[in-house]
Amino acid sequence: MKSDSTTPGTLWSLHATRQAPGAWARPPRIIVVGAGMAGLVCARLLHDSGCTVTVLEARARLGGRLWTETRLGVPTDLGASWIHGADHNPLSTWCRAIGLPLAFAPTGSRRFYADGAFMRTPALARKTWRGLVAAAAAAGRAQWQARRTAVPASLGSVMEPLIANPRLPPLDRRFLAWITSMSESVEGAPAERIDIAHWYPGEANGVNALPVGGYGRLVADAATGLAVRCETPVRVIRYTRTEVTVETANELFTADAVVVTVPLGILKDDVIRFEPPLPAPKRAAIARLGFGGDAVMNKIVLRFDKQFWPDTNERSIVLPAQPDERGRYTNWINVAQLLKAPVIMGFASGRAAAMLEHSYDDAASVELALANLARLTGTQPPAPTGVIVTRWLSDPWARGAYSYNSVHSSDADRLDYARPVGDRVYFAGEGTQAVDYGTVQAALRSGVDAASAIFRHWAGMEPTLANAPWHEAGSAH
Ligand SMILES: Cc1cc2nc3c(=O)[nH]c(=O)nc-3n(C[C@H](O)[C@H](O)[C@H](O)COP(=O)(O)OP(=O)(O)OC[C@H]3O[C@@H](n4cnc5c(N)ncnc54)[C@H](O)[C@@H]3O)c2cc1C
């Protein structure tokens, strides 16, 4: 796949002057493994700076965990939807630069549906104060204990006893179960493996925006001018002090350096063999960091003949009747305003999402989703006219939703994961970032970091990012 719409005005050169190839004594040959956000950004920066870049991608499409699908007649994001922290996110600047409008979601405002009525967050918090006070106290105790003993505590160890505590009012327990499932959703992990120090990251309460038309526009922009070989899974990476050889099913590619941007789950499962093996600290970090396994975050997208749910842009949540039913298509966003079509999107999270992915076919998933929509709207929904159910855990090129800090991992693990091996094998991808891991901006930043490191090494000069479309004067990226 080769896109050729590059124009001089859109050159993403790392050279301050934008004059690309001349500055190199010998521009290096770079192979980038993976055409998600991290890989495309890295490849484009190096390509536009004069390197010879080949991108090898396992799938038939670009974008990886960015996937704007049009099967329902409108562009629907099946991977990332939101730009989190959109008020200070380079992705927002990039969207503005290419004329992609953003739809801002109301901050922290949610409608909770329980027993035929709905309440917004403040009203529900007032009603369930006993549970919230108990949870805050237990979390505080666990965090203090973890700091004192250096033995980490999990979100599950704090919340599960409260969720199961018959002395707490049922509504409080249902709300605590939902709070736990939000963490499981944002982390793509089960509560018992989420470090209490990292639970419920701020992104859920920050300023969030949806790119109108989908993330696919950014993917296409990043891929402009790149030579991408799709349906070309990498099997083996051999590296010496002088070069790198990358092996696929049918071909061998030789280069000066390789940038590995595959999801952490691919590295955990040894889908790519490294010869010689990666250094022990990196392998240990990859093993400790969390990804996929028995939990995930998935979406169900339903299109109907006409809209029968509230026309709000607040998130709608069905508090499950039983706390242990959490994470089963209970969170919904109305995307009808955004897409100008009767479409609604539901979310499954944590262990429940993994169970649904393994045991529920699409028809059973739709039935469960419709039962929850009935509780949300008070009416029996009609049959949908279009359905998409995502299955990121069994996707062979993702193997989960995003990386998380498990109880046994630390930020130092992400540094070990990100560290290049010699000046030959570089690593990028959302999981390599200690800040905002699990997001599109982390993937973007990781691609920038890898391209900058390669540029510094081979061009022998400091890169500039002033030519990148997400650059704002005075910012580092
Ligand atoms: C359901 C879901 C919802 C999300 N929601 C949001 C959100 O709202 N906001 C947000 O900021 N983030 C969200 N994310 C996370 C975000 O999508 C990711 O953090 C980001 O897209 C990761 O980009 P990446 O380049 O690191 O990895 P990827 O996009 O996974 O790219 C890696 C690429 O490597 C390829 N690959 C794998 N193995 C091989 C191989 N052996 N050979 C060659 N190629 C290979 C893959 O096919 C893939 O294209 C969501 C993710 C999911 C799954």
The ligand as a MOL file (V3000), in Angstrom:
LIG
                    3D

  0  0  0     0  0            999 V3000
M  V30 BEGIN CTAB
M  V30 COUNTS 53 58 0 0 0
M  V30 BEGIN ATOM
M  V30 1 C -11.7470 -1.0180 22.4100 0
M  V30 2 C -10.6730 0.0160 22.5860 0
M  V30 3 C -11.0220 1.3070 22.9440 0
M  V30 4 C -10.0350 2.2760 23.1200 0
M  V30 5 N -10.4260 3.5430 23.4270 0
M  V30 6 C -9.4900 4.5320 23.4720 0
M  V30 7 C -9.9020 5.8850 23.5730 0
M  V30 8 O -11.0880 6.1960 23.5710 0
M  V30 9 N -8.9120 6.8300 23.6290 0
M  V30 10 C -7.5790 6.5150 23.5870 0
M  V30 11 O -6.7360 7.4210 23.6680 0
M  V30 12 N -7.1740 5.2160 23.4490 0
M  V30 13 C -8.0930 4.2320 23.3760 0
M  V30 14 N -7.7060 2.9450 23.1460 0
M  V30 15 C -6.2750 2.6350 23.0860 0
M  V30 16 C -5.6420 3.0340 21.7470 0
M  V30 17 O -6.4210 2.5250 20.6930 0
M  V30 18 C -4.2280 2.4470 21.7090 0
M  V30 19 O -3.4990 2.8570 22.8490 0
M  V30 20 C -3.4290 2.8850 20.4700 0
M  V30 21 O -4.2240 2.9040 19.3060 0
M  V30 22 C -2.2480 1.9280 20.3400 0
M  V30 23 O -1.4630 2.2680 19.2140 0
M  V30 24 P -0.1110 1.4520 18.9650 0
M  V30 25 O 0.4500 1.9680 17.7030 0
M  V30 26 O 0.7050 1.4690 20.1880 0
M  V30 27 O -0.5680 -0.0730 18.7850 0
M  V30 28 P -1.4960 -0.7380 17.6630 0
M  V30 29 O -2.5210 0.2220 17.1910 0
M  V30 30 O -1.9810 -2.0190 18.2230 0
M  V30 31 O -0.4930 -0.9820 16.4490 0
M  V30 32 C 0.3660 -2.0900 16.4140 0
M  V30 33 C 0.3050 -2.7100 15.0390 0
M  V30 34 O 1.1910 -3.8330 15.0120 0
M  V30 35 C 0.6090 -4.8280 14.1820 0
M  V30 36 N 1.2370 -6.1220 14.4660 0
M  V30 37 C 1.0560 -6.9470 15.5190 0
M  V30 38 N 1.8650 -8.0290 15.4130 0
M  V30 39 C 2.5720 -7.8870 14.2670 0
M  V30 40 C 3.5630 -8.6680 13.6220 0
M  V30 41 N 4.0090 -9.8350 14.1340 0
M  V30 42 N 4.0730 -8.2250 12.4480 0
M  V30 43 C 3.6600 -7.0510 11.8870 0
M  V30 44 N 2.6960 -6.2740 12.4740 0
M  V30 45 C 2.1780 -6.6790 13.6480 0
M  V30 46 C -0.8530 -4.7640 14.5540 0
M  V30 47 O -1.6770 -5.3530 13.5780 0
M  V30 48 C -1.0710 -3.2480 14.6770 0
M  V30 49 O -1.5050 -2.6920 13.4590 0
M  V30 50 C -8.6720 1.9570 22.9350 0
M  V30 51 C -8.3190 0.6520 22.5550 0
M  V30 52 C -9.3000 -0.3070 22.3820 0
M  V30 53 C -8.9190 -1.6890 21.9550 0
M  V30 END ATOM
M  V30 BEGIN BOND
M  V30 1 1 1 2
M  V30 2 1 2 3
M  V30 3 2 2 52
M  V30 4 2 3 4
M  V30 5 1 4 5
M  V30 6 1 4 50
M  V30 7 2 5 6
M  V30 8 1 6 7
M  V30 9 1 6 13
M  V30 10 2 7 8
M  V30 11 1 7 9
M  V30 12 1 9 10
M  V30 13 2 10 11
M  V30 14 1 10 12
M  V30 15 2 12 13
M  V30 16 1 13 14
M  V30 17 1 14 15
M  V30 18 1 14 50
M  V30 19 1 15 16
M  V30 20 1 16 17
M  V30 21 1 16 18
M  V30 22 1 18 19
M  V30 23 1 18 20
M  V30 24 1 20 21
M  V30 25 1 20 22
M  V30 26 1 22 23
M  V30 27 1 23 24
M  V30 28 2 24 25
M  V30 29 1 24 26
M  V30 30 1 24 27
M  V30 31 1 27 28
M  V30 32 2 28 29
M  V30 33 1 28 30
M  V30 34 1 28 31
M  V30 35 1 31 32
M  V30 36 1 32 33
M  V30 37 1 33 34
M  V30 38 1 33 48
M  V30 39 1 34 35
M  V30 40 1 35 36
M  V30 41 1 35 46
M  V30 42 1 36 37
M  V30 43 1 36 45
M  V30 44 2 37 38
M  V30 45 1 38 39
M  V30 46 1 39 40
M  V30 47 2 39 45
M  V30 48 1 40 41
M  V30 49 2 40 42
M  V30 50 1 42 43
M  V30 51 2 43 44
M  V30 52 1 44 45
M  V30 53 1 46 47
M  V30 54 1 46 48
M  V30 55 1 48 49
M  V30 56 2 50 51
M  V30 57 1 51 52
M  V30 58 1 52 53
M  V30 END BOND
M  V30 END CTAB
M  END
